């Protein structure tokens, strides 16, 4: 038996900020993202340790979507010894990333601010959830 998930108001609110998965995003790195509601604001935190955000990250609104894109660049991972080259072991992934989140129609670029601290990019969308509560529609009979 196939069960469909129940529709609820939490789901309605979360779907405003559903990350998009695109081919470009899938080929690069995948930074962890947290989306939270803070009053009427949406707060999006993106883990970007080791990324030069001033040089390699952009935050923009494009066609009704909040887009965060950038790149974690590979630094030299080689050390030279007298008899050759030694490579360091690394579990860190390098490459480009692209994360995209749907925005409510009333959000403008003036409502968006971004800050970077301790490896985390925090993007605040002021008033994103304003008016996001469901409204019951009266049903009339003919």
ABEGO torsion letter per residue (X at the ends): XBBBBBBBAAAAAAAAABBBBBAAAAABBBBBBBBBBBEABBBBBBBBBGBBAAAABBBBBBGGBBBBBEBBBBBBABBBBAAEBBBBBBABBBEBBBBBBBBBAABBAAABBBBBBGGBBBBBBBGAABGABBBBBBBBBX
